[in-house]
Amino acid sequence: MYAIVNDRGHQYKVREGEVVRVDLMPVDKGAQVTFDQVMLIGADGSVKVGNPQVAGARVTGVLEEHVKGEKTVSRRRIWTNKHVVRHGHRTKYSLVKIQKIEG
């Protein structure tokens, strides 16, 4: 069984028992997380498609930890004085273990 959920503008394909990396959530480690905006549920060849959401469906999980993504570096060269400006960035994510898909 799998589902496609919408979380704050991003869509994720999730399955029961897997760990999903989502954008940083403002909850503590070990907290229960519920995704109410379920766009699609599929199981054993049958598919329920929402318009835009499947009525009464929800996906629950537990927040395992907060992690940082890989470092990205951008460079910009200023040609007049041969100077290079560098900017680094690491996006923060939350790891959510999916426990149950209801719908």
C-alpha positions in Angstrom: 0.0 0.0 0.0 1.3 3.4 -0.9 0.0 7.0 -0.8 0.9 10.4 -2.2 0.6 13.1 0.5 0.9 16.9 0.3 2.9 18.5 3.1 3.3 22.3 2.9 3.4 22.5 -0.9 5.6 19.4 -1.4 4.2 16.0 -2.5 5.8 12.8 -1.3 5.2 9.1 -2.2 5.1 7.1 1.0 4.8 3.4 2.0 4.1 1.9 5.4 7.4 1.2 7.3 9.7 3.4 5.2 11.5 6.6 6.3 10.7 9.7 4.4 12.8 12.9 4.3 10.6 16.0 4.5 11.3 19.7 5.1 12.0 20.6 8.7 9.0 20.2 10.9 8.6 22.3 14.1 8.0 19.3 16.4 10.2 17.4 18.8 11.9 14.0 18.2 9.5 11.1 18.8 6.3 13.1 18.2 3.4 11.8 16.3 3.0 13.3 12.8 -0.2 13.2 10.8 -0.6 14.1 7.1 -4.2 14.9 6.4 -3.8 16.0 2.8 -3.7 12.6 1.0 -3.9 13.0 -2.8 -3.9 9.3 -3.8 -4.0 5.9 -2.2 -3.0 2.7 -4.1 -3.1 -0.9 -3.0 -3.2 -4.2 -4.8 -4.1 -2.8 -8.2 -6.8 -0.5 -7.0 -6.3 3.2 -6.8 -8.3 5.9 -5.0 -7.7 9.4 -6.5 -8.8 12.5 -4.6 -10.5 15.6 -6.0 -8.2 17.2 -4.8 -7.9 15.0 -1.7 -9.2 11.5 -0.7 -12.0 12.0 1.8 -11.3 10.6 5.3 -7.8 9.4 4.4 -4.7 10.2 6.5 -1.2 9.0 7.0 0.4 8.8 10.4 4.1 8.5 11.4 6.7 9.3 14.0 9.4 11.9 13.7 12.7 10.1 14.1 15.3 12.9 13.9 16.3 16.2 12.4 19.2 16.1 9.9 21.1 18.5 7.6 21.4 17.9 3.9 24.5 18.1 1.8 26.3 21.3 1.5 25.7 23.4 -1.6 28.1 26.1 -2.6 27.5 28.8 -5.2 30.2 31.1 -6.6 30.0 34.5 -8.3 33.0 36.1 -9.8 33.4 39.9 -9.9 35.4 40.5 -13.0 36.5 44.1 -12.3 38.7 43.2 -9.4 39.1 39.4 -10.0 37.3 38.6 -6.7 35.2 35.4 -6.1 32.3 35.5 -3.7 31.2 32.1 -2.2 28.0 31.3 -0.4 27.4 28.0 1.3 24.1 26.5 2.5 22.8 23.3 4.1 19.1 22.6 4.1 17.6 21.1 7.3 15.2 18.1 7.0 13.1 15.9 9.3 13.1 12.1 9.0 9.6 10.6 9.4 8.9 6.9 9.7 5.5 6.1 8.2 3.4 3.8 10.5 -0.1 3.6 9.0 -2.0 4.6 5.9 -5.7 4.9 6.5 -8.3 5.4 3.8 
